[in-house]
Amino acid sequence: MPDDTSSILPTPFGDGSLRSVLNWQMAVGTSLLTVQRQQLEMAAAWQRSMSAIQRDLMDQWICRFGGGVPLDG
């Protein structure tokens, strides 16, 4: 009589439900990282624009009250 215990023992991923949960977690994790990367890029773009505005305002102040043309640095 053949020893057919392989059908009784569980496989490492069972019937595939654990694999689908792991795939779902990987998809959620990947999308969260993508969103975080986009948020960081938006914050960096906002910071660059604020820096340009501040530089322009400082140049205007120097021209008006500093008595000269600002030096590009």
ABEGO torsion letter per residue (X at the ends): XBBBAAAABBBAAEAGAAAAAAAAAAAAAAAAAAAAAAAAAAAAAAAAAAAAAAAAAAAAAAAAAAGBBBBBX
